[in-house]
């Protein structure tokens, strides 16, 4: 009997992949769930974080300084008006300029680190590195307190990244593997979004159903021991896994039913034609980032509490401005459409959209070789954008100095943003986080930890 169980588990694990492993573990998690923890009754139900991996330039996006001239602005020397009087943003963001009433800009973010790993850790956890613990990032905490311990009953994992993890550190920290994100892999801009462990390349839903039938026929224990709690729990996990593979779970990632015009609004790539080409230009493909934004909307629509879009390419040490002219229109289309789409569906009020990276970039352009017009890392001051989930729109928090080099007023630290996000999500900052060492660790740093803070973002809450 023991040998049959071992073979059975091996067969199931090899077939289910990531989805099966998640759901098989989920049955155990529900049976041994962490105790309910107190909340603050926030307005938000979900969070979408757009992580601009590598660090976006604040001076070229949400904190323009056109009066500083070419040494700071390069060819992007204009700031454009928005639909909110007195707020101007970078010239490459015209669609977001029409949506400024939906978001607020924090122009005085700071932590002082210019190292990717350290800055990412600080920005994602609200803590400073070092000491005996690796703290979980905000997504993992939301996964715990709004997911497993918060009564989440969805088929999909409560913490999903599109399309890969952040990768700079262990995102779950001391919370352990169950709170790591489910990374989809694949590319939502492709004709079929191949989600690892859920959507198998080259297999139709009908073929998946036939595989399920075959697995049942090979299952020697199927129905042999009615009333056995362990076998019944395992059978439920199997049913849940297949529901995610060929049922409602998989449908969340299937964009084929979305309106083509809406999918196009989320963004098509800019095509640069080579001179002298006689071949007709094909229609530009939809962007991976834009379609990721659309998938994120579909996920929160289905109740997933935390979705992170990892958006790489912002570490522009060289050829910064050509990259910005390619990436900023893509960013502008995707984010502006996401905000409008969420708003039109009545989801923006209950969904926080948190946009930014680990730091900004050097305000002064590095024209010298080998950078040739690049921007380096800059943790002294940078910008973050917050929308939805009860946060006010059309506001500016803090300010940088005249050259966007330092904080001028109202410094905002990573823990201030994360604490404000938790508050809007109804997460108690004093909630105790379980850890293997049994230490008294709270969701947010206590004063005794000495983490710099400027206070919650009460101006926009």
Residue pairs with C-beta under 8 A, 6 or more apart in sequence:
4 220
4 221
5 221
8 219
8 220
8 221
11 215
11 218
12 20
12 24
12 215
12 238
13 20
13 21
15 211
15 215
16 23
16 24
16 197
16 241
16 245
17 196
17 197
17 198
18 182
18 196
18 197
18 198
19 197
19 198
19 241
19 244
19 245
19 249
20 197
20 237
20 241
21 197
22 157
22 182
22 197
23 155
23 237
23 240
23 241
23 244
24 234
24 237
24 241
25 178
26 157
26 237
26 240
27 233
27 234
27 236
27 237
27 240
28 233
29 148
29 178
30 148
31 233
33 148
33 149
34 144
34 148
34 149
34 434
35 149
36 149
36 150
36 151
37 145
37 149
37 150
37 428
37 431
37 432
38 428
38 430
38 431
39 145
39 150
39 426
39 427
39 428
39 431
40 422
40 423
40 426
40 427
40 428
40 429
41 426
42 389
42 390
42 422
42 423
42 424
42 425
42 426
42 427
43 349
43 350
43 389
43 390
43 424
44 350
44 351
44 352
44 388
44 389
44 390
44 421
44 424
44 425
44 426
45 146
45 300
45 303
45 305
45 350
45 351
45 425
46 146
46 300
46 303
46 304
46 305
46 306
46 307
46 350
46 351
46 352
46 389
47 138
47 139
47 142
47 305
47 306
47 307
47 351
47 352
47 354
47 389
47 421
47 425
48 296
48 297
48 300
48 307
48 308
48 309
48 338
48 351
48 352
48 353
48 354
49 138
49 139
49 306
49 307
49 308
49 309
49 353
49 354
49 355
50 293
50 308
50 309
50 311
50 335
50 353
50 354
50 355
50 356
51 166
51 308
51 309
51 310
51 311
51 356
51 357
52 311
52 314
52 331
52 355
52 356
52 357
53 166
53 310
53 311
53 312
53 313
53 314
53 315
53 357
53 358
54 116
54 312
54 313
54 314
54 315
54 316
54 357
54 358
55 116
55 119
55 314
55 315
55 357
55 358
55 359
55 360
55 361
55 377
55 378
55 382
56 314
56 356
56 357
56 360
56 361
57 314
57 316
57 320
57 324
57 360
57 361
57 375
58 107
58 360
58 361
58 363
58 378
58 381
58 382
58 383
58 400
58 404
59 65
59 72
59 73
59 90
59 360
59 361
59 363
59 404
60 73
60 76
60 90
60 92
60 324
60 328
60 361
61 89
61 90
61 92
61 93
61 328
61 383
62 89
62 90
62 93
62 105
62 107
62 383
62 385
63 105
63 107
63 383
63 400
63 404
64 73
64 76
64 78
64 79
64 88
64 89
64 90
64 91
65 72
65 73
65 79
65 363
65 402
65 403
65 404
66 73
66 77
66 78
66 79
67 402
68 363
68 402
68 403
68 404
69 77
70 77
70 365
71 364
71 365
71 367
72 363
72 364
72 365
72 403
72 404
73 365
74 320
74 321
74 365
74 373
75 321
76 90
76 91
76 92
76 321
76 324
77 91
78 91
79 88
79 89
79 90
79 91
80 88
80 89
80 90
80 91
80 93
80 94
80 97
81 87
81 88
81 97
82 88
82 89
82 96
82 97
82 98
82 100
83 97
83 98
83 99
83 100
83 101
84 100
84 101
84 393
84 394
87 100
87 105
87 394
87 396
89 96
89 97
89 100
89 105
90 328
92 324
92 325
92 328
92 329
92 332
93 328
93 331
93 332
94 332
95 332
95 333
95 336
95 337
96 103
96 332
96 335
96 336
98 336
99 336
99 339
99 340
100 393
100 394
101 393
101 394
102 339
102 340
102 343
102 348
102 387
102 388
102 393
102 394
103 339
103 353
103 355
103 385
103 386
103 387
103 393
103 394
104 385
104 386
104 387
104 391
104 392
104 393
104 394
104 395
104 396
104 397
104 460
105 383
105 384
105 385
105 395
105 396
105 397
106 383
106 384
106 385
106 386
106 397
106 398
106 412
106 417
106 457
107 381
107 383
107 396
107 397
107 398
107 399
107 400
108 381
108 397
108 398
108 399
108 400
108 407
108 408
108 409
108 410
108 411
108 412
109 356
109 360
109 381
109 382
109 383
109 384
109 398
109 412
109 413
109 414
109 417
110 379
110 380
110 381
110 382
110 407
110 411
110 412
110 413
111 119
111 122
111 123
111 359
111 379
111 413
111 414
111 452
112 379
112 380
113 119
113 122
113 359
113 379
114 359
114 376
114 377
114 378
114 379
115 377
116 168
116 315
116 358
116 377
117 168
117 169
118 129
119 358
119 359
119 377
119 379
120 166
120 168
120 169
120 358
121 127
121 129
121 135
121 168
121 169
122 128
122 129
122 358
122 414
123 356
123 357
123 358
123 359
123 414
124 137
124 138
124 139
124 166
124 169
124 171
124 414
125 135
125 136
125 137
125 138
125 173
125 414
125 418
126 135
126 138
126 413
126 414
126 415
126 417
126 418
126 419
126 444
126 445
126 451
127 135
127 415
127 445
127 449
127 451
128 451
132 437
133 173
133 174
133 435
133 437
133 439
133 441
134 169
134 170
134 173
134 174
135 173
135 174
135 441
136 144
136 171
136 172
136 173
136 174
136 175
136 179
136 433
137 166
137 169
137 171
137 172
137 173
138 418
138 421
138 422
139 159
139 161
139 171
139 181
139 306
139 308
140 159
140 171
140 172
140 173
140 175
140 179
140 180
140 181
141 175
141 422
141 427
141 433
141 443
142 158
142 159
142 305
142 306
142 425
142 427
143 157
143 158
143 159
143 175
143 179
143 181
143 305
143 306
144 150
144 175
144 179
144 433
145 427
145 431
145 443
146 152
146 158
146 305
146 306
146 425
146 426
146 427
147 158
147 159
147 305
147 306
148 158
148 178
150 305
152 158
152 303
152 305
154 302
154 303
154 304
155 240
155 243
155 244
155 247
155 248
155 249
156 182
156 244
156 249
156 252
156 299
156 302
156 304
157 181
157 182
157 304
158 304
158 305
158 306
159 179
159 180
159 181
159 182
159 305
159 306
159 308
160 181
160 182
160 183
160 184
160 299
160 304
160 306
160 307
160 308
161 181
161 182
161 183
161 184
161 307
161 308
161 309
161 310
162 184
162 188
162 292
162 295
162 296
162 307
162 308
162 309
162 310
163 183
163 184
163 185
163 186
163 187
163 188
163 288
163 292
163 310
164 183
164 185
164 310
165 171
165 180
165 181
165 183
165 310
166 308
166 310
167 310
168 358
170 180
171 180
171 181
172 178
172 179
172 180
174 433
174 435
174 436
174 437
174 441
175 433
175 434
175 435
176 436
181 306
181 308
183 196
184 193
184 195
184 196
184 198
184 253
184 295
185 194
185 195
185 196
186 193
186 194
186 195
186 196
186 199
187 193
187 194
187 288
187 291
188 253
188 255
188 288
188 291
188 292
188 294
188 295
189 285
189 286
189 287
189 288
189 290
189 291
192 199
192 201
193 199
193 253
193 254
193 255
193 291
193 295
194 200
194 201
195 250
195 253
198 244
198 245
198 249
198 250
198 253
199 245
199 250
199 253
200 208
205 246
205 250
208 242
208 245
208 246
209 246
212 242
212 246
216 222
221 231
222 235
225 231
243 249
244 250
248 302
252 295
252 298
252 299
252 302
252 304
253 295
253 298
255 263
255 291
255 294
255 295
255 298
258 294
262 294
262 337
262 341
263 286
263 290
263 291
263 294
264 286
265 333
265 337
266 286
266 287
266 290
266 291
266 293
266 294
266 333
266 334
266 337
266 338
267 286
267 287
267 289
267 290
267 291
267 330
267 333
267 334
267 337
268 283
268 284
268 285
268 286
268 287
268 290
268 333
269 284
269 285
269 286
269 287
269 330
270 284
270 326
270 329
270 330
271 281
271 284
273 281
287 330
287 333
287 334
289 309
289 311
289 330
289 331
289 334
290 330
290 333
290 334
290 337
292 309
292 311
292 334
293 309
293 334
293 335
293 337
293 338
294 338
294 341
296 307
296 309
296 338
297 338
297 341
297 342
297 345
297 347
299 307
300 307
300 342
300 347
300 351
301 345
301 347
305 425
311 331
313 323
313 327
314 327
314 357
316 323
316 324
316 361
316 374
316 375
317 366
317 371
317 374
317 375
317 376
318 370
318 371
318 372
318 373
318 374
319 372
319 373
319 374
320 361
320 365
320 373
320 374
320 375
321 373
335 353
335 355
338 353
339 348
339 353
339 387
339 388
342 348
342 351
342 353
342 388
347 388
348 387
348 388
348 389
349 388
349 389
349 390
350 388
350 389
351 388
351 389
352 386
352 387
352 388
352 389
352 390
352 391
352 421
352 424
352 425
353 385
353 386
353 387
353 388
353 389
354 384
354 385
354 386
354 417
354 421
355 384
355 385
355 386
355 387
356 382
356 383
356 384
356 385
357 382
358 379
359 377
359 378
359 379
359 382
360 378
360 379
360 381
360 382
360 383
360 404
361 375
361 376
361 377
361 378
362 375
362 376
362 377
362 378
363 378
363 403
363 404
363 405
364 403
364 405
365 373
365 374
365 375
366 373
366 374
366 375
366 376
367 373
380 405
380 406
380 407
381 400
381 401
381 404
381 405
381 406
381 407
384 412
384 417
386 417
386 420
386 421
386 457
386 460
387 393
389 421
389 424
389 425
390 424
390 461
391 420
391 424
391 457
391 460
391 461
392 459
392 460
392 461
395 459
395 460
397 410
397 412
397 457
397 459
397 460
398 407
398 408
398 409
398 410
398 411
398 412
399 407
399 408
399 409
399 410
400 406
400 407
400 408
401 407
401 408
402 408
410 454
411 452
411 454
412 454
412 457
413 451
413 452
413 453
413 454
415 444
415 445
415 451
415 452
415 453
416 453
416 454
416 455
416 456
416 457
417 457
418 444
419 429
419 444
419 456
420 456
420 457
420 461
422 428
422 429
422 443
422 444
423 429
423 456
423 461
424 461
427 443
428 443
429 442
429 443
429 444
430 442
430 443
430 444
431 442
431 443
432 440
432 441
432 442
433 441
433 442
433 443
435 441
445 451
445 453
